[in-house]
Amino acid sequence: MKNLILITGTLLIALNSLIVVFVSDYAVLNFLLADLSLVLSAGVINHVACSKMKDGFKIGLTVLLVFTGIIRVVCAVFLLAVAVACIFSLEIICVAGAWFASKK
């Protein structure tokens, strides 16, 4: 499962790189922000999957992080950097909250 997360993240980054090659209107900043967003999503999801949290927290967080990751990549493509930062902050707060709740 953990390798699948990293492989999927790598494939999505490669797909984003191919889109840059074929779409001339795709700005470099959008490309970099989308790639950064994909790397962060894959990293946070992999961290949750590898953590020692209870399984209920892992499943819920993984689903939440996948959906917010998709939204964050779409915001990155349209160069909404503030939205990307806000969504990433929300994800980190949710992961930290679940980690603390799982410890009790």
Biopython code that builds the backbone (N, CA, C, O; Angstrom):
import numpy as np
from Bio.PDB.StructureBuilder import StructureBuilder

atoms = [
    (1, "MET", "N", (0.831, -1.203, 0.000)),
    (1, "MET", "CA", (0.000, 0.000, 0.000)),
    (1, "MET", "C", (0.869, 1.259, 0.000)),
    (1, "MET", "O", (0.612, 2.215, -0.731)),
    (2, "LYS", "N", (1.903, 1.229, 0.839)),
    (2, "LYS", "CA", (2.741, 2.416, 0.949)),
    (2, "LYS", "C", (3.492, 2.698, -0.343)),
    (2, "LYS", "O", (3.650, 3.854, -0.737)),
    (3, "ASN", "N", (3.958, 1.634, -1.004)),
    (3, "ASN", "CA", (4.636, 1.817, -2.292)),
    (3, "ASN", "C", (3.673, 2.320, -3.352)),
    (3, "ASN", "O", (4.064, 3.090, -4.230)),
    (4, "LEU", "N", (2.423, 1.896, -3.281)),
    (4, "LEU", "CA", (1.411, 2.336, -4.238)),
    (4, "LEU", "C", (1.193, 3.844, -4.146)),
    (4, "LEU", "O", (0.991, 4.508, -5.163)),
    (5, "ILE", "N", (1.232, 4.375, -2.948)),
    (5, "ILE", "CA", (1.070, 5.821, -2.754)),
    (5, "ILE", "C", (2.211, 6.574, -3.429)),
    (5, "ILE", "O", (1.983, 7.552, -4.141)),
    (6, "LEU", "N", (3.421, 6.120, -3.205)),
    (6, "LEU", "CA", (4.583, 6.798, -3.791)),
    (6, "LEU", "C", (4.621, 6.639, -5.307)),
    (6, "LEU", "O", (4.982, 7.578, -6.016)),
    (7, "ILE", "N", (4.253, 5.467, -5.810)),
    (7, "ILE", "CA", (4.219, 5.247, -7.263)),
    (7, "ILE", "C", (3.154, 6.110, -7.910)),
    (7, "ILE", "O", (3.394, 6.689, -8.969)),
    (8, "THR", "N", (1.981, 6.208, -7.299)),
    (8, "THR", "CA", (0.909, 7.049, -7.826)),
    (8, "THR", "C", (1.331, 8.514, -7.836)),
    (8, "THR", "O", (1.085, 9.219, -8.814)),
    (9, "GLY", "N", (1.960, 8.978, -6.767)),
    (9, "GLY", "CA", (2.446, 10.356, -6.713)),
    (9, "GLY", "C", (3.466, 10.635, -7.801)),
    (9, "GLY", "O", (3.430, 11.688, -8.438)),
    (10, "THR", "N", (4.376, 9.694, -8.015)),
    (10, "THR", "CA", (5.386, 9.853, -9.057)),
    (10, "THR", "C", (4.753, 9.884, -10.442)),
    (10, "THR", "O", (5.149, 10.685, -11.289)),
    (11, "LEU", "N", (3.777, 9.021, -10.674)),
    (11, "LEU", "CA", (3.090, 9.010, -11.971)),
    (11, "LEU", "C", (2.319, 10.307, -12.216)),
    (11, "LEU", "O", (2.293, 10.809, -13.340)),
    (12, "LEU", "N", (1.698, 10.845, -11.180)),
    (12, "LEU", "CA", (0.967, 12.104, -11.336)),
    (12, "LEU", "C", (1.923, 13.268, -11.622)),
    (12, "LEU", "O", (1.595, 14.163, -12.401)),
    (13, "ILE", "N", (3.082, 13.255, -11.004)),
    (13, "ILE", "CA", (4.083, 14.295, -11.287)),
    (13, "ILE", "C", (4.577, 14.162, -12.727)),
    (13, "ILE", "O", (4.765, 15.165, -13.415)),
    (14, "ALA", "N", (4.787, 12.921, -13.184)),
    (14, "ALA", "CA", (5.211, 12.706, -14.576)),
    (14, "ALA", "C", (4.122, 13.157, -15.547)),
    (14, "ALA", "O", (4.423, 13.746, -16.585)),
    (15, "LEU", "N", (2.856, 12.883, -15.214)),
    (15, "LEU", "CA", (1.741, 13.329, -16.054)),
    (15, "LEU", "C", (1.690, 14.850, -16.120)),
    (15, "LEU", "O", (1.462, 15.418, -17.188)),
    (16, "ASN", "N", (1.898, 15.505, -14.995)),
    (16, "ASN", "CA", (1.920, 16.966, -14.966)),
    (16, "ASN", "C", (3.063, 17.495, -15.828)),
    (16, "ASN", "O", (2.904, 18.509, -16.509)),
    (17, "SER", "N", (4.200, 16.828, -15.807)),
    (17, "SER", "CA", (5.340, 17.237, -16.635)),
    (17, "SER", "C", (5.039, 17.061, -18.116)),
    (17, "SER", "O", (5.448, 17.882, -18.937)),
    (18, "LEU", "N", (4.329, 15.996, -18.459)),
    (18, "LEU", "CA", (3.932, 15.794, -19.859)),
    (18, "LEU", "C", (2.941, 16.857, -20.321)),
    (18, "LEU", "O", (2.986, 17.299, -21.469)),
    (19, "ILE", "N", (2.060, 17.259, -19.436)),
    (19, "ILE", "CA", (1.094, 18.303, -19.779)),
    (19, "ILE", "C", (1.823, 19.606, -20.096)),
    (19, "ILE", "O", (1.417, 20.340, -20.998)),
    (20, "VAL", "N", (2.895, 19.897, -19.362)),
    (20, "VAL", "CA", (3.683, 21.102, -19.626)),
    (20, "VAL", "C", (4.265, 21.062, -21.027)),
    (20, "VAL", "O", (4.316, 22.083, -21.714)),
    (21, "VAL", "N", (4.701, 19.895, -21.449)),
    (21, "VAL", "CA", (5.307, 19.757, -22.779)),
    (21, "VAL", "C", (4.277, 19.990, -23.878)),
    (21, "VAL", "O", (4.579, 20.631, -24.885)),
    (22, "PHE", "N", (3.064, 19.476, -23.692)),
    (22, "PHE", "CA", (2.062, 19.525, -24.754)),
    (22, "PHE", "C", (1.169, 20.766, -24.729)),
    (22, "PHE", "O", (0.612, 21.134, -25.763)),
    (23, "VAL", "N", (1.024, 21.407, -23.598)),
    (23, "VAL", "CA", (0.168, 22.591, -23.486)),
    (23, "VAL", "C", (1.065, 23.817, -23.365)),
    (23, "VAL", "O", (1.753, 23.993, -22.359)),
    (24, "SER", "N", (1.056, 24.637, -24.362)),
    (24, "SER", "CA", (1.963, 25.789, -24.371)),
    (24, "SER", "C", (1.512, 26.909, -23.432)),
    (24, "SER", "O", (2.335, 27.726, -23.017)),
    (25, "ASP", "N", (0.227, 26.964, -23.092)),
    (25, "ASP", "CA", (-0.271, 28.025, -22.222)),
    (25, "ASP", "C", (-0.071, 27.718, -20.735)),
    (25, "ASP", "O", (-0.413, 28.540, -19.885)),
    (26, "TYR", "N", (0.464, 26.576, -20.427)),
    (26, "TYR", "CA", (0.662, 26.148, -19.042)),
    (26, "TYR", "C", (1.929, 26.815, -18.509)),
    (26, "TYR", "O", (3.037, 26.437, -18.892)),
    (27, "ALA", "N", (1.776, 27.787, -17.645)),
    (27, "ALA", "CA", (2.905, 28.579, -17.144)),
    (27, "ALA", "C", (3.821, 27.747, -16.238)),
    (27, "ALA", "O", (3.389, 26.783, -15.606)),
    (28, "VAL", "N", (5.064, 28.137, -16.196)),
    (28, "VAL", "CA", (6.056, 27.417, -15.401)),
    (28, "VAL", "C", (5.717, 27.489, -13.916)),
    (28, "VAL", "O", (5.890, 26.507, -13.194)),
    (29, "LEU", "N", (5.240, 28.631, -13.457)),
    (29, "LEU", "CA", (4.889, 28.768, -12.045)),
    (29, "LEU", "C", (3.738, 27.841, -11.677)),
    (29, "LEU", "O", (3.747, 27.240, -10.603)),
    (30, "ASN", "N", (2.741, 27.719, -12.562)),
    (30, "ASN", "CA", (1.635, 26.793, -12.318)),
    (30, "ASN", "C", (2.162, 25.360, -12.234)),
    (30, "ASN", "O", (1.761, 24.583, -11.367)),
    (31, "PHE", "N", (3.061, 25.033, -13.149)),
    (31, "PHE", "CA", (3.652, 23.702, -13.181)),
    (31, "PHE", "C", (4.395, 23.395, -11.884)),
    (31, "PHE", "O", (4.224, 22.321, -11.307)),
    (32, "LEU", "N", (5.212, 24.327, -11.432)),
    (32, "LEU", "CA", (5.980, 24.113, -10.212)),
    (32, "LEU", "C", (5.088, 24.027, -8.980)),
    (32, "LEU", "O", (5.318, 23.197, -8.100)),
    (33, "LEU", "N", (4.073, 24.882, -8.916)),
    (33, "LEU", "CA", (3.158, 24.854, -7.779)),
    (33, "LEU", "C", (2.350, 23.561, -7.760)),
    (33, "LEU", "O", (2.116, 22.995, -6.693)),
    (34, "ALA", "N", (1.921, 23.088, -8.934)),
    (34, "ALA", "CA", (1.180, 21.828, -9.006)),
    (34, "ALA", "C", (2.083, 20.655, -8.628)),
    (34, "ALA", "O", (1.647, 19.751, -7.916)),
    (35, "ASP", "N", (3.332, 20.657, -9.093)),
    (35, "ASP", "CA", (4.259, 19.592, -8.723)),
    (35, "ASP", "C", (4.541, 19.598, -7.218)),
    (35, "ASP", "O", (4.573, 18.543, -6.584)),
    (36, "LEU", "N", (4.742, 20.771, -6.661)),
    (36, "LEU", "CA", (4.964, 20.874, -5.221)),
    (36, "LEU", "C", (3.746, 20.354, -4.454)),
    (36, "LEU", "O", (3.883, 19.662, -3.445)),
    (37, "SER", "N", (2.575, 20.693, -4.940)),
    (37, "SER", "CA", (1.347, 20.234, -4.305)),
    (37, "SER", "C", (1.226, 18.710, -4.375)),
    (37, "SER", "O", (0.799, 18.075, -3.410)),
    (38, "LEU", "N", (1.599, 18.128, -5.511)),
    (38, "LEU", "CA", (1.555, 16.666, -5.652)),
    (38, "LEU", "C", (2.566, 15.989, -4.732)),
    (38, "LEU", "O", (2.269, 14.958, -4.128)),
    (39, "VAL", "N", (3.749, 16.565, -4.627)),
    (39, "VAL", "CA", (4.772, 16.001, -3.744)),
    (39, "VAL", "C", (4.304, 16.068, -2.289)),
    (39, "VAL", "O", (4.451, 15.099, -1.544)),
    (40, "LEU", "N", (3.744, 17.202, -1.890)),
    (40, "LEU", "CA", (3.250, 17.348, -0.520)),
    (40, "LEU", "C", (2.119, 16.375, -0.235)),
    (40, "LEU", "O", (2.077, 15.768, 0.835)),
    (41, "SER", "N", (1.199, 16.220, -1.187)),
    (41, "SER", "CA", (0.088, 15.287, -0.992)),
    (41, "SER", "C", (0.587, 13.861, -0.823)),
    (41, "SER", "O", (0.184, 13.158, 0.103)),
    (42, "ALA", "N", (1.464, 13.442, -1.721)),
    (42, "ALA", "CA", (1.993, 12.078, -1.635)),
    (42, "ALA", "C", (2.768, 11.876, -0.333)),
    (42, "ALA", "O", (2.676, 10.821, 0.294)),
    (43, "GLY", "N", (3.526, 12.888, 0.063)),
    (43, "GLY", "CA", (4.295, 12.783, 1.300)),
    (43, "GLY", "C", (3.430, 12.699, 2.542)),
    (43, "GLY", "O", (3.688, 11.883, 3.427)),
    (44, "VAL", "N", (2.407, 13.532, 2.616)),
    (44, "VAL", "CA", (1.535, 13.530, 3.791)),
    (44, "VAL", "C", (0.708, 12.242, 3.839)),
    (44, "VAL", "O", (0.538, 11.657, 4.908)),
    (45, "ILE", "N", (0.197, 11.801, 2.696)),
    (45, "ILE", "CA", (-0.581, 10.556, 2.669)),
    (45, "ILE", "C", (0.313, 9.376, 3.041)),
    (45, "ILE", "O", (-0.115, 8.493, 3.784)),
    (46, "ASN", "N", (1.536, 9.347, 2.541)),
    (46, "ASN", "CA", (2.470, 8.276, 2.890)),
    (46, "ASN", "C", (2.811, 8.324, 4.377)),
    (46, "ASN", "O", (2.920, 7.281, 5.022)),
    (47, "HIS", "N", (2.979, 9.522, 4.923)),
    (47, "HIS", "CA", (3.255, 9.663, 6.356)),
    (47, "HIS", "C", (2.109, 9.098, 7.188)),
    (47, "HIS", "O", (2.335, 8.397, 8.174)),
    (48, "VAL", "N", (0.886, 9.404, 6.788)),
    (48, "VAL", "CA", (-0.280, 8.892, 7.517)),
    (48, "VAL", "C", (-0.338, 7.372, 7.408)),
    (48, "VAL", "O", (-0.610, 6.689, 8.396)),
    (49, "ALA", "N", (-0.085, 6.841, 6.221)),
    (49, "ALA", "CA", (-0.136, 5.390, 6.020)),
    (49, "ALA", "C", (0.935, 4.663, 6.824)),
    (49, "ALA", "O", (0.711, 3.539, 7.275)),
    (50, "CYS", "N", (2.088, 5.283, 7.008)),
    (50, "CYS", "CA", (3.200, 4.656, 7.746)),
    (50, "CYS", "C", (3.139, 4.912, 9.244)),
    (50, "CYS", "O", (3.894, 4.302, 10.001)),
    (51, "SER", "N", (2.267, 5.790, 9.682)),
    (51, "SER", "CA", (2.232, 6.155, 11.097)),
    (51, "SER", "C", (1.614, 5.036, 11.936)),
    (51, "SER", "O", (1.056, 4.072, 11.411)),
    (52, "LYS", "N", (1.729, 5.194, 13.233)),
    (52, "LYS", "CA", (1.196, 4.197, 14.159)),
    (52, "LYS", "C", (-0.167, 4.609, 14.703)),
    (52, "LYS", "O", (-0.552, 4.217, 15.804)),
    (53, "MET", "N", (-0.895, 5.407, 13.916)),
    (53, "MET", "CA", (-2.249, 5.799, 14.314)),
    (53, "MET", "C", (-3.169, 4.596, 14.224)),
    (53, "MET", "O", (-2.853, 3.595, 13.581)),
    (54, "LYS", "N", (-4.294, 4.714, 14.870)),
    (54, "LYS", "CA", (-5.299, 3.660, 14.767)),
    (54, "LYS", "C", (-5.844, 3.639, 13.343)),
    (54, "LYS", "O", (-5.853, 4.661, 12.657)),
    (55, "ASP", "N", (-6.295, 2.467, 12.907)),
    (55, "ASP", "CA", (-6.713, 2.281, 11.516)),
    (55, "ASP", "C", (-7.871, 3.188, 11.106)),
    (55, "ASP", "O", (-7.921, 3.634, 9.960)),
    (56, "GLY", "N", (-8.787, 3.464, 12.002)),
    (56, "GLY", "CA", (-9.907, 4.355, 11.676)),
    (56, "GLY", "C", (-9.434, 5.749, 11.310)),
    (56, "GLY", "O", (-9.948, 6.364, 10.375)),
    (57, "PHE", "N", (-8.455, 6.244, 12.051)),
    (57, "PHE", "CA", (-7.889, 7.550, 11.741)),
    (57, "PHE", "C", (-7.156, 7.524, 10.402)),
    (57, "PHE", "O", (-7.249, 8.470, 9.620)),
    (58, "LYS", "N", (-6.428, 6.437, 10.141)),
    (58, "LYS", "CA", (-5.686, 6.334, 8.885)),
    (58, "LYS", "C", (-6.624, 6.354, 7.683)),
    (58, "LYS", "O", (-6.374, 7.057, 6.704)),
    (59, "ILE", "N", (-7.697, 5.583, 7.762)),
    (59, "ILE", "CA", (-8.637, 5.502, 6.633)),
    (59, "ILE", "C", (-9.311, 6.848, 6.409)),
    (59, "ILE", "O", (-9.367, 7.334, 5.279)),
    (60, "GLY", "N", (-9.817, 7.448, 7.468)),
    (60, "GLY", "CA", (-10.486, 8.737, 7.342)),
    (60, "GLY", "C", (-9.560, 9.833, 6.828)),
    (60, "GLY", "O", (-9.937, 10.620, 5.959)),
    (61, "LEU", "N", (-8.357, 9.876, 7.367)),
    (61, "LEU", "CA", (-7.395, 10.893, 6.926)),
    (61, "LEU", "C", (-6.964, 10.673, 5.487)),
    (61, "LEU", "O", (-6.793, 11.636, 4.739)),
    (62, "THR", "N", (-6.787, 9.420, 5.086)),
    (62, "THR", "CA", (-6.379, 9.147, 3.711)),
    (62, "THR", "C", (-7.433, 9.630, 2.733)),
    (62, "THR", "O", (-7.105, 10.260, 1.727)),
    (63, "VAL", "N", (-8.689, 9.344, 3.014)),
    (63, "VAL", "CA", (-9.770, 9.803, 2.134)),
    (63, "VAL", "C", (-9.822, 11.328, 2.106)),
    (63, "VAL", "O", (-9.943, 11.927, 1.038)),
    (64, "LEU", "N", (-9.730, 11.953, 3.269)),
    (64, "LEU", "CA", (-9.745, 13.415, 3.343)),
    (64, "LEU", "C", (-8.565, 14.019, 2.589)),
    (64, "LEU", "O", (-8.729, 14.991, 1.851)),
    (65, "LEU", "N", (-7.386, 13.450, 2.770)),
    (65, "LEU", "CA", (-6.195, 13.993, 2.127)),
    (65, "LEU", "C", (-6.209, 13.810, 0.618)),
    (65, "LEU", "O", (-5.684, 14.652, -0.111)),
    (66, "VAL", "N", (-6.799, 12.725, 0.142)),
    (66, "VAL", "CA", (-6.911, 12.536, -1.311)),
    (66, "VAL", "C", (-7.824, 13.610, -1.907)),
    (66, "VAL", "O", (-7.481, 14.224, -2.917)),
    (67, "PHE", "N", (-8.975, 13.837, -1.290)),
    (67, "PHE", "CA", (-9.902, 14.847, -1.824)),
    (67, "PHE", "C", (-9.340, 16.259, -1.716)),
    (67, "PHE", "O", (-9.445, 17.038, -2.663)),
    (68, "THR", "N", (-8.749, 16.597, -0.584)),
    (68, "THR", "CA", (-8.177, 17.941, -0.460)),
    (68, "THR", "C", (-6.940, 18.090, -1.347)),
    (68, "THR", "O", (-6.643, 19.189, -1.814)),
    (69, "GLY", "N", (-6.227, 17.002, -1.578)),
    (69, "GLY", "CA", (-5.087, 17.046, -2.485)),
    (69, "GLY", "C", (-5.512, 17.343, -3.915)),
    (69, "GLY", "O", (-4.855, 18.106, -4.623)),
    (70, "ILE", "N", (-6.612, 16.734, -4.333)),
    (70, "ILE", "CA", (-7.142, 17.010, -5.673)),
    (70, "ILE", "C", (-7.553, 18.470, -5.791)),
    (70, "ILE", "O", (-7.253, 19.129, -6.787)),
    (71, "ILE", "N", (-8.233, 18.964, -4.783)),
    (71, "ILE", "CA", (-8.656, 20.369, -4.790)),
    (71, "ILE", "C", (-7.430, 21.283, -4.793)),
    (71, "ILE", "O", (-7.414, 22.300, -5.486)),
    (72, "ARG", "N", (-6.409, 20.921, -4.023)),
    (72, "ARG", "CA", (-5.203, 21.740, -3.950)),
    (72, "ARG", "C", (-4.460, 21.771, -5.284)),
    (72, "ARG", "O", (-3.936, 22.815, -5.670)),
    (73, "VAL", "N", (-4.409, 20.653, -5.986)),
    (73, "VAL", "CA", (-3.748, 20.628, -7.297)),
    (73, "VAL", "C", (-4.518, 21.480, -8.304)),
    (73, "VAL", "O", (-3.914, 22.190, -9.108)),
    (74, "VAL", "N", (-5.841, 21.411, -8.263)),
    (74, "VAL", "CA", (-6.648, 22.248, -9.160)),
    (74, "VAL", "C", (-6.402, 23.722, -8.858)),
    (74, "VAL", "O", (-6.268, 24.530, -9.777)),
    (75, "CYS", "N", (-6.344, 24.076, -7.585)),
    (75, "CYS", "CA", (-6.039, 25.467, -7.220)),
    (75, "CYS", "C", (-4.639, 25.858, -7.675)),
    (75, "CYS", "O", (-4.416, 26.998, -8.083)),
    (76, "ALA", "N", (-3.696, 24.927, -7.610)),
    (76, "ALA", "CA", (-2.325, 25.219, -8.044)),
    (76, "ALA", "C", (-2.261, 25.444, -9.547)),
    (76, "ALA", "O", (-1.512, 26.299, -10.020)),
    (77, "VAL", "N", (-3.041, 24.681, -10.294)),
    (77, "VAL", "CA", (-3.054, 24.841, -11.752)),
    (77, "VAL", "C", (-3.576, 26.224, -12.125)),
    (77, "VAL", "O", (-3.093, 26.831, -13.080)),
    (78, "PHE", "N", (-4.549, 26.723, -11.387)),
    (78, "PHE", "CA", (-5.111, 28.039, -11.670)),
    (78, "PHE", "C", (-4.417, 29.148, -10.881)),
    (78, "PHE", "O", (-4.914, 30.273, -10.814)),
    (79, "LEU", "N", (-3.267, 28.826, -10.284)),
    (79, "LEU", "CA", (-2.398, 29.767, -9.584)),
    (79, "LEU", "C", (-3.101, 30.498, -8.441)),
    (79, "LEU", "O", (-3.026, 31.721, -8.323)),
    (80, "LEU", "N", (-3.773, 29.730, -7.620)),
    (80, "LEU", "CA", (-4.405, 30.271, -6.424)),
    (80, "LEU", "C", (-3.556, 29.863, -5.221)),
    (80, "LEU", "O", (-3.931, 28.983, -4.446)),
    (81, "ALA", "N", (-2.412, 30.520, -5.085)),
    (81, "ALA", "CA", (-1.412, 30.128, -4.086)),
    (81, "ALA", "C", (-1.938, 30.254, -2.655)),
    (81, "ALA", "O", (-1.596, 29.438, -1.799)),
    (82, "VAL", "N", (-2.750, 31.248, -2.394)),
    (82, "VAL", "CA", (-3.298, 31.422, -1.049)),
    (82, "VAL", "C", (-4.215, 30.251, -0.700)),
    (82, "VAL", "O", (-4.187, 29.748, 0.424)),
    (83, "ALA", "N", (-5.020, 29.824, -1.656)),
    (83, "ALA", "CA", (-5.905, 28.676, -1.426)),
    (83, "ALA", "C", (-5.095, 27.408, -1.195)),
    (83, "ALA", "O", (-5.444, 26.590, -0.344)),
    (84, "VAL", "N", (-4.020, 27.245, -1.948)),
    (84, "VAL", "CA", (-3.147, 26.078, -1.788)),
    (84, "VAL", "C", (-2.553, 26.058, -0.379)),
    (84, "VAL", "O", (-2.536, 25.017, 0.277)),
    (85, "ALA", "N", (-2.072, 27.201, 0.075)),
    (85, "ALA", "CA", (-1.484, 27.290, 1.410)),
    (85, "ALA", "C", (-2.525, 27.033, 2.501)),
    (85, "ALA", "O", (-2.238, 26.355, 3.487)),
    (86, "CYS", "N", (-3.720, 27.568, 2.327)),
    (86, "CYS", "CA", (-4.784, 27.362, 3.315)),
    (86, "CYS", "C", (-5.203, 25.893, 3.388)),
    (86, "CYS", "O", (-5.392, 25.352, 4.477)),
    (87, "ILE", "N", (-5.345, 25.260, 2.243)),
    (87, "ILE", "CA", (-5.743, 23.854, 2.220)),
    (87, "ILE", "C", (-4.651, 22.992, 2.847)),
    (87, "ILE", "O", (-4.949, 22.075, 3.611)),
    (88, "PHE", "N", (-3.385, 23.281, 2.529)),
    (88, "PHE", "CA", (-2.296, 22.505, 3.122)),
    (88, "PHE", "C", (-2.250, 22.700, 4.633)),
    (88, "PHE", "O", (-1.995, 21.744, 5.365)),
    (89, "SER", "N", (-2.487, 23.903, 5.107)),
    (89, "SER", "CA", (-2.523, 24.163, 6.547)),
    (89, "SER", "C", (-3.644, 23.378, 7.207)),
    (89, "SER", "O", (-3.458, 22.817, 8.287)),
    (90, "LEU", "N", (-4.803, 23.335, 6.569)),
    (90, "LEU", "CA", (-5.936, 22.566, 7.091)),
    (90, "LEU", "C", (-5.588, 21.080, 7.159)),
    (90, "LEU", "O", (-5.935, 20.402, 8.127)),
    (91, "GLU", "N", (-4.904, 20.576, 6.135)),
    (91, "GLU", "CA", (-4.505, 19.165, 6.140)),
    (91, "GLU", "C", (-3.561, 18.856, 7.301)),
    (91, "GLU", "O", (-3.723, 17.845, 7.984)),
    (92, "ILE", "N", (-2.587, 19.719, 7.520)),
    (92, "ILE", "CA", (-1.624, 19.503, 8.602)),
    (92, "ILE", "C", (-2.318, 19.561, 9.965)),
    (92, "ILE", "O", (-1.995, 18.778, 10.858)),
    (93, "ILE", "N", (-3.256, 20.470, 10.124)),
    (93, "ILE", "CA", (-4.008, 20.561, 11.379)),
    (93, "ILE", "C", (-4.824, 19.294, 11.602)),
    (93, "ILE", "O", (-4.891, 18.792, 12.724)),
    (94, "CYS", "N", (-5.444, 18.774, 10.549)),
    (94, "CYS", "CA", (-6.229, 17.536, 10.674)),
    (94, "CYS", "C", (-5.332, 16.350, 11.027)),
    (94, "CYS", "O", (-5.690, 15.535, 11.877)),
    (95, "VAL", "N", (-4.181, 16.252, 10.387)),
    (95, "VAL", "CA", (-3.251, 15.151, 10.684)),
    (95, "VAL", "C", (-2.750, 15.252, 12.120)),
    (95, "VAL", "O", (-2.704, 14.247, 12.830)),
    (96, "ALA", "N", (-2.378, 16.440, 12.552)),
    (96, "ALA", "CA", (-1.904, 16.632, 13.917)),
    (96, "ALA", "C", (-3.005, 16.332, 14.924)),
    (96, "ALA", "O", (-2.752, 15.692, 15.945)),
    (97, "GLY", "N", (-4.217, 16.784, 14.650)),
    (97, "GLY", "CA", (-5.338, 16.508, 15.549)),
    (97, "GLY", "C", (-5.639, 15.019, 15.653)),
    (97, "GLY", "O", (-5.894, 14.508, 16.743)),
    (98, "ALA", "N", (-5.608, 14.329, 14.527)),
    (98, "ALA", "CA", (-5.851, 12.885, 14.540)),
    (98, "ALA", "C", (-4.723, 12.153, 15.256)),
    (98, "ALA", "O", (-4.964, 11.162, 15.947)),
    (99, "TRP", "N", (-3.492, 12.635, 15.094)),
    (99, "TRP", "CA", (-2.362, 12.004, 15.762)),
    (99, "TRP", "C", (-2.488, 12.141, 17.274)),
    (99, "TRP", "O", (-2.260, 11.184, 18.013)),
    (100, "PHE", "N", (-2.854, 13.342, 17.731)),
    (100, "PHE", "CA", (-3.030, 13.549, 19.174)),
    (100, "PHE", "C", (-4.229, 12.770, 19.702)),
    (100, "PHE", "O", (-4.162, 12.216, 20.799)),
    (101, "ALA", "N", (-5.313, 12.715, 18.956)),
    (101, "ALA", "CA", (-6.503, 11.971, 19.388)),
    (101, "ALA", "C", (-6.234, 10.470, 19.405)),
    (101, "ALA", "O", (-6.766, 9.749, 20.249)),
    (102, "SER", "N", (-5.419, 10.008, 18.487)),
    (102, "SER", "CA", (-5.104, 8.582, 18.429)),
    (102, "SER", "C", (-4.220, 8.147, 19.578)),
    (102, "SER", "O", (-4.233, 6.975, 19.956)),
    (103, "LYS", "N", (-3.458, 9.057, 20.136)),
    (103, "LYS", "CA", (-2.571, 8.736, 21.254)),
    (103, "LYS", "C", (-3.333, 8.470, 22.540)),
    (103, "LYS", "O", (-2.821, 7.785, 23.426)),
    (104, "LYS", "N", (-4.543, 8.994, 22.662)),
    (104, "LYS", "CA", (-5.317, 8.847, 23.906)),
    (104, "LYS", "C", (-6.042, 7.550, 23.949)),
    (104, "LYS", "O", (-6.740, 7.265, 24.922)),
]
sb = StructureBuilder()
sb.init_structure("model")
sb.init_model(0)
sb.init_chain("A")
sb.init_seg("    ")
for serial, (resi, resn, name, xyz) in enumerate(atoms, 1):
    if name == "N":
        sb.init_residue(resn, " ", resi, " ")
    sb.init_atom(name, np.array(xyz, "f"), 0.0, 1.0, " ", f" {name:<3s}", serial, name[0])
structure = sb.get_structure()
